Amino acid sequence: MISQKILLVEDEDLIRVLLSEALADEGFQVTDVSTGEAAVELIERGDHFDLLLTDIQLPGPVDGLEIAREVRLRNPTVPILFTTGQPDRMDAWRTGPGDVFIAKPYRPSDICSVIHRILGTAPA
């Protein structure tokens, strides 16, 4: 049984629900939120996650890149998987080594496969 914890940050409700269910079906423990502010709140209170999966563009003052900075302040080795609806801008965003970008639209199974590869886990 996989016990890795994933923080999923996605403002589009349908995408967030589908991804959360797909990841849970794969055996991951998923905490999902719809805003950057909610994600930072979890991080600041000390919640531990093995991987951050976040949309880059989120409503409000905290985007996915800021969430990533907050995660990295506390644990620089946490892998981060970014998603974006603007893949033409992916090269412009500065992130850490090993971070992964996936352009929208994507299939939840694609995300699950990438996460298994990043975390070195076998599918459930």
MARKOL-311488 format. One record per residue (C-alpha): residue number from 1; x, y, z. Coordinates in steps of 0.02 Angstrom, whole numbers. Example, Ala and Ser with C-alpha at 12.3 -4.5 7.8 and 13.67 -1.06 7.14 Angstrom:
MARKOL-311488
<r><nr>1</nr><u>615</u><v>-225</v><w>390</w></r>
<r><nr>2</nr><u>684</u><v>-53</v><w>357</w></r>
***
This chain:
MARKOL-311488
<r><nr>1</nr><u>0</u><v>0</v><w>0</w></r>
<r><nr>2</nr><u>66</u><v>171</v><w>-49</w></r>
<r><nr>3</nr><u>70</u><v>293</v><w>94</w></r>
<r><nr>4</nr><u>138</u><v>449</v><w>10</w></r>
<r><nr>5</nr><u>44</u><v>609</v><w>43</w></r>
<r><nr>6</nr><u>3</u><v>728</v><w>-99</w></r>
<r><nr>7</nr><u>-51</u><v>909</v><w>-85</w></r>
<r><nr>8</nr><u>-161</u><v>946</v><w>-236</w></r>
<r><nr>9</nr><u>-197</u><v>1129</v><w>-274</w></r>
<r><nr>10</nr><u>-320</u><v>1158</v><w>-416</w></r>
<r><nr>11</nr><u>-451</u><v>1295</v><w>-430</w></r>
<r><nr>12</nr><u>-559</u><v>1206</v><w>-559</w></r>
<r><nr>13</nr><u>-678</u><v>1099</v><w>-457</w></r>
<r><nr>14</nr><u>-706</u><v>960</v><w>-584</w></r>
<r><nr>15</nr><u>-520</u><v>938</v><w>-617</w></r>
<r><nr>16</nr><u>-480</u><v>939</v><w>-431</w></r>
<r><nr>17</nr><u>-612</u><v>808</v><w>-392</w></r>
<r><nr>18</nr><u>-562</u><v>695</v><w>-537</w></r>
<r><nr>19</nr><u>-377</u><v>705</v><w>-493</w></r>
<r><nr>20</nr><u>-408</u><v>679</v><w>-309</w></r>
<r><nr>21</nr><u>-511</u><v>523</v><w>-343</w></r>
<r><nr>22</nr><u>-386</u><v>455</v><w>-469</w></r>
<r><nr>23</nr><u>-241</u><v>480</v><w>-349</w></r>
<r><nr>24</nr><u>-337</u><v>402</v><w>-204</w></r>
<r><nr>25</nr><u>-379</u><v>253</v><w>-316</w></r>
<r><nr>26</nr><u>-191</u><v>234</v><w>-343</w></r>
<r><nr>27</nr><u>-166</u><v>224</v><w>-154</w></r>
<r><nr>28</nr><u>-104</u><v>400</v><w>-119</w></r>
<r><nr>29</nr><u>-164</u><v>504</v><w>28</w></r>
<r><nr>30</nr><u>-229</u><v>664</v><w>-51</w></r>
<r><nr>31</nr><u>-264</u><v>832</v><w>27</w></r>
<r><nr>32</nr><u>-346</u><v>945</v><w>-101</w></r>
<r><nr>33</nr><u>-377</u><v>1132</v><w>-93</w></r>
<r><nr>34</nr><u>-438</u><v>1259</v><w>-219</w></r>
<r><nr>35</nr><u>-333</u><v>1412</v><w>-174</w></r>
<r><nr>36</nr><u>-152</u><v>1455</v><w>-148</w></r>
<r><nr>37</nr><u>-195</u><v>1534</v><w>18</w></r>
<r><nr>38</nr><u>-270</u><v>1371</v><w>83</w></r>
<r><nr>39</nr><u>-115</u><v>1275</v><w>26</w></r>
<r><nr>40</nr><u>4</u><v>1395</v><w>112</w></r>
<r><nr>41</nr><u>-100</u><v>1383</v><w>271</w></r>
<r><nr>42</nr><u>-76</u><v>1193</v><w>273</w></r>
<r><nr>43</nr><u>110</u><v>1211</v><w>239</w></r>
<r><nr>44</nr><u>134</u><v>1344</v><w>374</w></r>
<r><nr>45</nr><u>46</u><v>1240</v><w>505</w></r>
<r><nr>46</nr><u>171</u><v>1101</v><w>473</w></r>
<r><nr>47</nr><u>73</u><v>975</v><w>371</w></r>
<r><nr>48</nr><u>194</u><v>857</v><w>283</w></r>
<r><nr>49</nr><u>176</u><v>811</v><w>99</w></r>
<r><nr>50</nr><u>283</u><v>696</v><w>-9</w></r>
<r><nr>51</nr><u>235</u><v>787</v><w>-169</w></r>
<r><nr>52</nr><u>154</u><v>951</v><w>-219</w></r>
<r><nr>53</nr><u>39</u><v>947</v><w>-370</w></r>
<r><nr>54</nr><u>-15</u><v>1124</v><w>-412</w></r>
<r><nr>55</nr><u>-88</u><v>1226</v><w>-551</w></r>
<r><nr>56</nr><u>24</u><v>1376</v><w>-582</w></r>
<r><nr>57</nr><u>-115</u><v>1501</v><w>-612</w></r>
<r><nr>58</nr><u>-234</u><v>1516</v><w>-466</w></r>
<r><nr>59</nr><u>-356</u><v>1652</v><w>-418</w></r>
<r><nr>60</nr><u>-300</u><v>1770</v><w>-282</w></r>
<r><nr>61</nr><u>-130</u><v>1831</v><w>-228</w></r>
<r><nr>62</nr><u>-45</u><v>1661</v><w>-207</w></r>
<r><nr>63</nr><u>-5</u><v>1563</v><w>-366</w></r>
<r><nr>64</nr><u>72</u><v>1391</v><w>-387</w></r>
<r><nr>65</nr><u>249</u><v>1460</v><w>-395</w></r>
<r><nr>66</nr><u>227</u><v>1546</v><w>-226</w></r>
<r><nr>67</nr><u>159</u><v>1384</v><w>-152</w></r>
<r><nr>68</nr><u>313</u><v>1296</v><w>-217</w></r>
<r><nr>69</nr><u>426</u><v>1425</v><w>-134</w></r>
<r><nr>70</nr><u>337</u><v>1398</v><w>32</w></r>
<r><nr>71</nr><u>356</u><v>1209</v><w>17</w></r>
<r><nr>72</nr><u>540</u><v>1226</v><w>-27</w></r>
<r><nr>73</nr><u>574</u><v>1338</v><w>123</w></r>
<r><nr>74</nr><u>524</u><v>1194</v><w>236</w></r>
<r><nr>75</nr><u>579</u><v>1045</v><w>133</w></r>
<r><nr>76</nr><u>691</u><v>1080</v><w>-17</w></r>
<r><nr>77</nr><u>682</u><v>901</v><w>-81</w></r>
<r><nr>78</nr><u>493</u><v>887</v><w>-103</w></r>
<r><nr>79</nr><u>456</u><v>851</v><w>-286</w></r>
<r><nr>80</nr><u>337</u><v>972</v><w>-371</w></r>
<r><nr>81</nr><u>224</u><v>937</v><w>-519</w></r>
<r><nr>82</nr><u>156</u><v>1095</v><w>-599</w></r>
<r><nr>83</nr><u>8</u><v>1100</v><w>-717</w></r>
<r><nr>84</nr><u>-38</u><v>1245</v><w>-829</w></r>
<r><nr>85</nr><u>-159</u><v>1294</v><w>-963</w></r>
<r><nr>86</nr><u>-25</u><v>1405</v><w>-1040</w></r>
<r><nr>87</nr><u>111</u><v>1283</v><w>-1094</w></r>
<r><nr>88</nr><u>191</u><v>1414</v><w>-1206</w></r>
<r><nr>89</nr><u>247</u><v>1504</v><w>-1047</w></r>
<r><nr>90</nr><u>323</u><v>1353</v><w>-959</w></r>
<r><nr>91</nr><u>501</u><v>1399</v><w>-1006</w></r>
<r><nr>92</nr><u>479</u><v>1572</v><w>-929</w></r>
<r><nr>93</nr><u>435</u><v>1506</v><w>-757</w></r>
<r><nr>94</nr><u>587</u><v>1476</v><w>-647</w></r>
<r><nr>95</nr><u>575</u><v>1323</v><w>-537</w></r>
<r><nr>96</nr><u>687</u><v>1197</v><w>-452</w></r>
<r><nr>97</nr><u>786</u><v>1057</v><w>-531</w></r>
<r><nr>98</nr><u>682</u><v>904</v><w>-559</w></r>
<r><nr>99</nr><u>517</u><v>997</v><w>-557</w></r>
<r><nr>100</nr><u>396</u><v>934</v><w>-689</w></r>
<r><nr>101</nr><u>272</u><v>1031</v><w>-796</w></r>
<r><nr>102</nr><u>118</u><v>955</v><w>-877</w></r>
<r><nr>103</nr><u>11</u><v>1056</v><w>-995</w></r>
<r><nr>104</nr><u>-178</u><v>1055</v><w>-984</w></r>
<r><nr>105</nr><u>-279</u><v>968</v><w>-1044</w></r>
<r><nr>106</nr><u>-216</u><v>802</v><w>-978</w></r>
<r><nr>107</nr><u>-290</u><v>638</v><w>-922</w></r>
<r><nr>108</nr><u>-288</u><v>596</v><w>-736</w></r>
<r><nr>109</nr><u>-201</u><v>433</v><w>-782</w></r>
<r><nr>110</nr><u>-58</u><v>536</v><w>-856</w></r>
<r><nr>111</nr><u>-38</u><v>630</v><w>-692</w></r>
<r><nr>112</nr><u>-41</u><v>466</v><w>-594</w></r>
<r><nr>113</nr><u>93</u><v>390</v><w>-705</w></r>
<r><nr>114</nr><u>207</u><v>542</v><w>-685</w></r>
<r><nr>115</nr><u>184</u><v>542</v><w>-496</w></r>
<r><nr>116</nr><u>224</u><v>356</v><w>-485</w></r>
<r><nr>117</nr><u>382</u><v>389</v><w>-585</w></r>
<r><nr>118</nr><u>433</u><v>540</v><w>-478</w></r>
<r><nr>119</nr><u>402</u><v>450</v><w>-313</w></r>
<r><nr>120</nr><u>466</u><v>281</v><w>-370</w></r>
<r><nr>121</nr><u>306</u><v>191</v><w>-325</w></r>
<r><nr>122</nr><u>217</u><v>51</v><w>-414</w></r>
<r><nr>123</nr><u>37</u><v>78</v><w>-469</w></r>
<r><nr>124</nr><u>-94</u><v>3</v><w>-353</w></r>
***
